[in-house]
């Protein structure tokens, strides 16, 4: 049984519907979901704000690369196009961490580097991850500590919305193992006709004291062979490699 932490985001089309498509595709494999956060674009490309969230899921048949394949398939279904680095996208599904019980998968393979080499530096990953799993660790460090160590401008750029990854009309039977997140005021989020937050991008921007980072980074293509050299398990293993830049 592997457990994956998936960072999802997007800023094109019906952003909320695209994020919800990940939860719908996972079905009863979902263990926990975060709230939905608005973040400013990052990388110098003019574009709209992102919606970001984290989904934690388990599957008894998935190896680490299966989670990558799963995410890329969902990106394709959402018509994800990679034309400009750090450019706008309909959906990003990044594999942040994969574990099997107490064993955490580590890999330096460029096909799938685990844990995600930039996760510790990104508030738009850490904030929703902490929301979904307050006891989570990354590279032996509590997520809460990693988030607190980031510059205030980085943290302040990630704004909780009143949206939910779980549609309001979903019954517990149709969403097993999923805790319905609440909005900032403790109530289920409202959704406008576009399926996005009732809070506009302009309103979200006015709440910021500084710009934050954008949606999640792009996944990489991988070969059909599901055996990835360099992937291994280690209990609470710490990566010795640095954090290379990722697209």
N, C-alpha and C positions, 0 to 999 in steps of 0.2 A: 504494500500500500504506500504510494507516494503522495506527498502533500506539496502543492505548489502555491506560491504566492505570485499572483498575476497583477501587474500594474497596467491599468487600462486608461485610455484617454483619446480624445479627438476634438476637433474644432470645425469640422465641415458637416453639412447636412443636419439631420436631426441628431444632435450630439447625444442626448439622453437615450434615444431609441437604440443608437449604435452601442452604447455601453450596456444597456439592458440585454442586447442580443447575446452578449457573452454569458450572462447569468442564465438566460433561457437555454443556451446550448449546453451548458454544464448540467442543468437540471438538478437532480438530487445528489450530485457530486459536490455541490457547494457546501462549504463548512461555515463560512462567514463572509459578510460583505461590509464594506465601509460606507460612510456617507459619500455624497458627491461634492467635489470641490471645484471651484473656479480658479484658474491660474492664468497669468499673463504669458504671452508667447515669449520664447527665448531663442536666441541664435541670430538675431538681427534681421529676420525675415518678417515683413509686414503681413500680419494676419490677425484673425479674431482670437478671442480668448478660448482656452481649452476647458473642458470638463474632465476631471480625473477621479479615479477611484481605485480601490484594491479589492480583489476577490481572492479568497482562499478556498481551494478545492482539493479533493482527494479522489484518487482512482486506483483500484487494485491492480490494473493491468498496464498503467502508464509508466514508462521509463522517462527520464528527463527530456529526451528529444521528442517524445510524444507530446509533451506539453508545448514545445516549440511548434511542432507541426499543427497542433490544434489551434494555437493562436494565429498562425499564418493563414490557416484556412478561414478563420473568422474575419481576418483583415481582408482577404480576397472577396469574401461574401459582401463586405461593406464597400467594395470597389476602392480599396486603398491603392493610391498611385504614388510612387516614389520618383518625383521629378527634381525636387530641390531639397538638399540636406536641411534638416530642421524646418522644412516647409509644412504647410497645412496638410492635414490628413483626416479622413473620416474616422479611422479607428486604428489604435495602436494597442497591441497586446504583448507586453514584455514579461518574460519569465524572470522574476527577481530572485527566487530561491526555491529549491526543491529538497525535500527531506523524506526519509523513510524511518519513522519513529524518531529515535534520538540521533540518528545518523543524518548528517547534512551532506548533500552532494557538493563536491567542489570540482571545478574544471577550468583549465587555462586554454582549452580548445576555442579558437575564434568562432567556430560554428555555434557554440553555446557556452559562454563563460559564466560559471556559477561560483558564488552568488554574482548577481549583476554588478559589474565593476564600478558603476557610478551611483548605485542606489544610496549609499551612505551620504552622498553629497546633494541629494535631491529632496527638497521638502515636499514636492508634489508626489513623491513615492512614500516617504517616511510618515507624513501626516496621516494619509488615509490608512496606511498599514497599521499605525498605532491605534487608529480608530477601530479597525477590524480585529486586532489582536494586541491588547495593551501589554501582554507579557512577551511579545516577540523579541528575538535577538537577531543580530546580523554580525557575522564575524566575531562572535562571542560578546558583543556589546549590546546592551539593551537599546531597542529602537528609541525609547524615550530619551536616553542619554545622547544618542547620535543626533536626534532632532534638536535638542537643546543646545548642542555645540555649533549648530549652523548659525550664520549671521542673522540678526533679526530681520533684515530686509528679505532674506530668503524665506524665512518662516511666514512673515506677514503677507507675502505674495500668494499664499494658498488660502483661499476663502471658502469656508463651509457654506454650501447653498441649502435650500430647503427641499432639495430633490431627493428621491429614493431610487436605488437600483431595482427595487421590487415594486411593480405597479400596485397602486392602491387597491385595485379590485382583485388582487391575487389572494387566494385562500391559503391557509397553512398547509392544506393537503397538496396544493399545486406547487408549493415552495418549501419542500422539506428541508430541515436543517439550516434554514436561513432566518436569521434574526432581522426583522424589519427595522432598518435604521430610522431615526427620527431627525427632524429638522433642528435648526439651532435653538428653536423655542421649545423643543421637545415634542413636536407634532409631526405627523407625516407631511412630506413636502407637497406643494401645489405645483401643477404643471400647466403651462399655457398651451395654445393650439398647436405650436410647433413641436411640443414635446420637450421643450427646454424649460429652464427655471423661469418662474414669474419675474425673478430679478433679472434685469437686462444687463448686458455686458457693461454699459455705461455706469449703471448703478454699482455693479461689482467693482469697477475700476475706482469709483469715487470712495470706496471703503478702504482702499489700499493705502498704506503709508509708504510703500515701495513696491516696485515691480518684482514679481516672483518669476519662477521658471515655467516652462511650457509643459505640454503633454509629453507622454512617454516617448522614448526613442524607438527608432525602427528596428524591427527584427531582421535577422540575416537569413539568406537562403542556405539550405542545408541539403546534403545529398540524400538519395533514397535509402541508402544503407543506414539503418537505425543504430548501428554500433559506433559510438563516438570514442575514439581514442582519447585518453587523458581524463575521462570522467570516472570518478571514484567516490566512495563514501568515506566520511571521517566524522567521528563524533565530535561536534563543536569545533571542527577544524577551522583554523585561521589561514586565510590566503596570505602568501608571502609576496605575491605579485603586486605591482602597483595598480593604478586605476587608469587604463588607457581610455582615450576619448572614444565615444561611440556615436554613431549617427542616429 
